[in-house]
Amino acid sequence: MKHYTMSVTEIELEKLNKVYQYHQVEDKNPYLLFHAKHNDIDILGYKTGKVLLQGAEITHELVAIKTHLNKEDYAAVGSDEVGTGDVFGPIVVCSAFVNKSEIPFLEELNVRDSKNMSDQQIIDIAQIIAKKLVHSLLILPPTKYNKLVKDGYNLNKIKALLHNQAIIKTSSKLKDNVPVILDQFCTPQLYYNYLKDETLVFRDIEFHTKAESVHLSVAAASIIARYAFLVKMKQYSQKLGINLPKGAGKEVDEAVKNIFDKKGIKNLNLVTKMNFKNVTKQDL
């Protein structure tokens, strides 16, 4: 069975509710606005703005839904980052180009925002996507991150610099100009202000919150970036002989103290973003 998840607006969800009103089945899930069956496909419309398609062959139904919602496929470059909320590991930025003809391929793989996927799901498809798509990947190790922070860079400036480099690299590989979509983490004015000292700045960017729902190129970029992050985390863990947890929770506090006690501050600096509260609040 194939699955595909798409994000829609409240208006679009209500429109689909009406489209499928004569095909709906009883479903007591309180998070669902509707559950329909059409052409042997289950269409589940969630109140959160997600629509899930399940069935042996979902392509035709997906095309029909896009037609109902006036969503037209187009080529674009999408850029996203991972690792910015993790105490351990690098910051990874990826920009990926998706041609119109590659969109069905990504839909078949159920490409979506990497935050809504398990690590195993990422591992299963990331390399397939990376081999298929023109993309650029930048990995900023913790040591370099820590140096930039000491030099006065904040996280948003670091992200802006990485995205600018990745977008320029990917765009330089393309013959035609296409829309460039960035998951917005600050205002466009601030973004370009962070880049004021750069020699080359890519300026024709569309900034969107939840950009992965705007174009699959952003979701594909987030998956490739997340996979690279997971690979690096595994390498760092093996090098230290200590399993590095993701995120910034209590488990991370304990790991920070454990690495410091067993390996010292130098090794802690190799794998850790040292300005996070998980580190600064401890007496190291």
C-alpha positions in Angstrom: 0.0 0.0 0.0 1.2 3.5 -0.9 0.9 6.6 1.2 1.1 10.3 0.4 0.6 13.2 2.8 0.0 16.7 1.6 -0.6 20.0 3.5 -3.6 22.2 2.6 -5.1 25.4 3.9 -8.4 25.5 5.9 -10.3 26.7 2.8 -8.7 23.9 0.7 -9.6 21.3 3.3 -13.2 22.4 3.4 -13.3 22.3 -0.4 -12.1 18.7 -0.4 -14.7 17.9 2.2 -17.4 19.0 -0.2 -15.8 17.3 -3.2 -15.9 13.9 -1.3 -19.2 14.5 0.5 -20.9 11.6 -1.3 -17.9 9.2 -0.8 -17.4 9.6 3.0 -17.4 6.7 5.4 -17.9 6.6 9.2 -14.8 7.3 11.2 -14.8 8.2 14.9 -11.3 9.6 14.8 -11.8 13.1 16.5 -8.9 14.6 14.5 -10.5 13.9 11.2 -12.8 16.3 9.3 -13.6 13.6 6.8 -12.7 10.1 5.7 -13.6 9.2 2.1 -13.2 6.2 -0.1 -12.9 6.8 -3.8 -11.5 4.6 -6.6 -10.2 2.1 -3.9 -8.3 5.0 -2.3 -8.7 6.2 1.3 -8.7 10.0 1.6 -8.3 11.2 5.2 -8.7 14.9 5.8 -7.3 16.0 9.2 -8.4 19.1 11.0 -4.7 20.1 11.3 -4.6 20.7 7.5 -3.0 17.3 6.4 -4.6 15.1 3.8 -3.5 11.5 3.7 -4.0 9.2 0.7 -3.7 5.5 1.1 -4.1 2.8 -1.6 -2.4 0.5 -4.1 -2.2 3.3 -6.7 -2.7 6.9 -5.6 -1.3 8.9 -8.5 -4.6 9.5 -10.3 -6.4 10.5 -7.2 -3.6 12.9 -6.2 -3.8 14.5 -9.7 -7.6 14.9 -9.3 -7.1 16.6 -5.9 -4.6 19.0 -7.3 -7.0 19.8 -10.1 -9.8 20.5 -7.6 -7.5 22.8 -5.6 -6.0 24.5 -8.7 -2.5 23.4 -7.6 -0.2 23.3 -10.6 3.2 21.5 -10.5 6.3 23.6 -11.3 10.0 23.4 -11.0 11.8 25.0 -8.1 14.8 25.0 -5.8 14.0 24.5 -2.1 16.4 25.1 0.8 16.1 23.9 4.4 18.2 23.2 7.4 18.4 20.7 10.3 20.4 20.5 13.5 19.7 24.0 14.8 17.7 22.6 17.8 20.1 19.9 18.6 22.9 20.4 21.2 25.0 17.7 19.6 25.9 17.4 16.0 26.4 19.8 13.1 24.1 22.2 11.4 23.2 20.9 7.9 21.8 22.9 5.1 20.6 21.5 1.8 19.2 23.2 -1.3 17.6 20.9 -3.9 16.2 21.4 -7.4 13.0 19.5 -8.3 11.9 19.6 -11.9 8.2 19.3 -12.8 8.8 15.8 -14.1 10.4 14.7 -10.8 7.4 15.6 -8.7 5.5 12.3 -9.3 8.6 10.4 -8.3 8.8 12.2 -5.0 5.1 11.8 -4.4 5.5 8.0 -4.9 8.1 8.0 -2.2 5.8 10.1 0.1 8.3 12.8 0.4 7.3 15.3 3.1 8.8 17.5 5.9 11.5 15.5 7.6 10.2 16.6 11.0 7.2 14.4 10.3 9.3 11.3 9.5 11.1 8.7 11.6 14.9 8.3 11.4 14.3 5.0 9.6 12.0 6.5 7.1 14.6 9.1 6.3 17.3 6.5 6.0 15.1 4.4 3.6 14.6 7.2 1.0 17.2 9.9 1.5 19.9 8.4 -0.7 17.4 7.6 -3.4 16.4 11.3 -3.5 20.0 12.5 -3.3 21.0 10.4 -6.3 18.0 11.6 -8.3 18.0 15.4 -7.6 20.5 18.2 -8.3 21.4 19.5 -4.8 24.0 21.1 -2.7 24.8 20.0 0.9 26.7 22.1 3.5 27.7 20.6 6.9 28.9 23.0 9.6 30.6 21.0 12.4 30.3 22.0 16.0 33.9 23.2 16.2 33.3 25.7 13.4 29.9 26.7 14.8 31.5 27.4 18.2 34.2 29.6 16.6 31.5 31.6 14.7 29.6 32.1 17.9 32.7 33.4 19.6 33.2 35.8 16.7 29.8 37.3 17.4 27.6 35.4 14.9 24.1 34.5 16.0 22.3 31.4 14.8 20.1 33.2 12.2 23.2 34.8 10.6 24.9 31.4 10.4 21.8 29.9 8.8 21.6 32.8 6.3 25.2 32.4 5.3 24.8 28.6 4.8 21.6 29.0 2.8 23.0 31.6 0.6 26.0 29.4 -0.2 23.9 26.3 -0.9 21.4 28.2 -3.1 24.2 29.8 -5.1 25.8 26.4 -5.6 22.6 24.6 -6.7 21.5 27.5 -9.0 24.9 27.5 -10.7 24.2 23.9 -11.8 20.9 24.8 -13.6 20.4 26.0 -17.1 17.2 28.0 -16.4 16.0 30.4 -13.7 13.4 28.8 -11.4 11.7 30.0 -8.2 13.8 29.6 -5.1 11.9 28.8 -1.9 13.3 29.1 1.6 11.7 28.0 4.9 11.5 31.4 6.6 13.4 31.7 9.9 13.6 35.5 10.0 12.2 38.5 8.0 13.6 38.9 4.4 15.0 42.3 5.5 17.0 40.7 8.3 18.1 37.8 6.1 19.7 40.1 3.6 21.1 42.2 6.3 23.0 39.2 7.6 24.5 38.8 4.2 25.5 42.5 3.7 29.3 41.7 3.8 29.1 38.8 1.3 30.5 39.2 -2.2 27.8 37.0 -3.8 24.2 37.1 -2.6 21.3 35.3 -4.2 18.4 37.7 -3.9 15.5 36.3 -5.8 14.0 34.2 -3.0 10.5 33.4 -1.9 10.2 33.2 1.9 7.5 31.0 3.3 6.7 29.6 6.7 6.0 25.9 6.5 7.7 26.0 3.1 7.7 22.2 2.8 4.0 22.5 2.1 4.6 25.1 -0.6 6.9 22.9 -2.8 8.3 19.4 -2.6 11.8 20.7 -3.2 11.9 22.0 0.3 10.7 18.7 1.8 13.3 16.8 -0.3 16.1 19.2 0.8 15.0 18.6 4.5 15.2 14.8 4.1 18.7 14.9 2.5 19.9 17.3 5.2 18.4 15.2 8.0 20.1 12.0 6.6 23.5 13.8 6.5 22.9 14.9 10.1 22.1 11.4 11.3 25.2 10.0 9.5 27.4 12.6 11.3 25.7 11.9 14.7 26.5 8.2 14.3 30.2 9.0 13.4 30.5 11.3 16.4 29.0 8.7 18.7 31.3 6.0 17.5 34.4 8.3 17.8 33.6 9.1 21.4 32.2 5.7 22.3 29.2 7.5 23.8 25.7 7.6 22.2 24.8 11.2 21.5 21.1 11.9 22.0 19.3 14.3 19.7 17.4 17.4 20.8 18.0 19.5 23.9 16.2 17.6 26.7 17.3 16.2 30.1 19.0 13.2 28.4 21.3 15.7 26.6 22.1 17.4 30.0 23.3 14.0 31.3 25.3 13.3 28.1 27.1 16.7 28.2 28.2 16.0 31.8 29.2 12.4 30.9 31.4 13.5 28.0 33.0 16.3 30.0 33.8 13.9 32.9 35.1 11.1 30.7 36.6 12.9 27.7 37.2 16.4 28.8 36.2 19.9 27.4 38.2 19.5 24.2 36.2 16.5 23.1 33.0 18.0 24.2 33.7 21.0 22.0 34.2 18.6 19.0 30.6 17.4 19.1 28.6 20.1 21.0 27.2 23.5 20.3 28.7 25.1 23.4 26.4 28.1 23.7 23.2 26.0 24.4 21.8 26.2 27.9 22.3 22.5 28.3 26.0 23.3 28.4 26.2 26.8 29.9 24.0 26.0 32.9 26.4 23.2 34.0 29.5 23.7 36.2 32.0 22.4 33.7 
